[in-house]
Amino acid sequence: VMASLRAAFWPNAERVRMTDDTDLALVQRTRAGEVEAFSELVRRHERVVFNLAYRFMRDNALAEDMAQEAFLKAYRLLHGFRGDCSFSTWLYRVTSSVCLTELNRRKRRGEVELTPAHEDDSSTEPDESSDMPELIRRCVTKLPERYATIVSLYYLQEVPYEDIAETMRIPMGTLKTWMHRARVQLRKIVEKEMKTNGPEQHE
């Protein structure tokens, strides 16, 4: 699938590789109308983007779809990339946004069940050792988008604080404040999920 996406930008991708160009140079060439330059960016980052998408979606096919959508969105938004952070960290943000949007959309429509298949909705408490990471991942989608993004980047993809601050274009102090608030909210949401009749969560 990703090969077909590369081909869409670069039908003759096998002829030339722009392996010596930096990401920023490839971005500039793409803006200048050389769509084959974006195909090289896809080739360089497709594995990382897929891996991040899989961390969110927990399904190979959905992760492929989200990776494609992330690259298509990145291509559409490329004019807004100013180069004040690395292309890869900017791409993390785009991918996280695409995945969180899709998870929330599917959750509202009831089209995806984020609970592990072996877990009963009403009678089984989540097992802390095996199901807690899945429970936390599910609860992250209930956070405000900015909090969900930073928590996902830090805990799912292990992106360091410095890169997250660059990605979000916020000072380090702001990031630490947001992360503290996100953790407080996430803890309350997780407790509510586990108790089912806990207090309502407000930002």
C-alpha positions, 0 to 999 in steps of 0.5 A: 500500500505504501509503495502505491502511495509512493508511486502516486507521487513518483511513478518512476520512483525506481529511476532516481533516489534523492538519498543525498538531500536533507529532509528540508531540501526535499520539502523545499523541492516538493514545494517547488513542484517536484512531487518526486521529492515527496516520494523520497520523504515517504520512503524515508519515514514510512516505517516510523509513521506506520509504527506510530499509527499501529501504536494507536490503531492496534491493527495492521490494516488500519495502521496502513490506512492511517499512515497513508492519510498522514502522508496525504495530509502532510503533503496538503499541509506542507506549505505550513511547515516552517522548518523550526522543528525537524520534518520527522517531529512535524510528521509525528504531530500530523500522524498523531492528529490523524490517528486521534481524529479517526479513533474518536470518529470511529468511537462515536459511530460505534464502528470500532471496539477498543477493548481487548476481545477477551475482556467482557464489557460488564462483568470483568474488571481490567487486569492491571498487569495485562490490560492496563496499557490497553485501558490507558490507550483507550482513555487517552482518546478522551483527553483534549486533543493537545493533551492526547497528542503530548501523552501519545508522543511521549508514552506511545512513541517515546519522543523526548520532551525537547522534540515534543516541545518543538512539534507543538511549538510551545515552550518547555515550561508550557509542555511540562504544565500540560503534561502534568494536567494531562496526567491528572486528567488521565488518571481520573479518566482511568479510575472512572473507566475502572469503577464505571460510576466515578465522578464526571471528568472536566478539563 
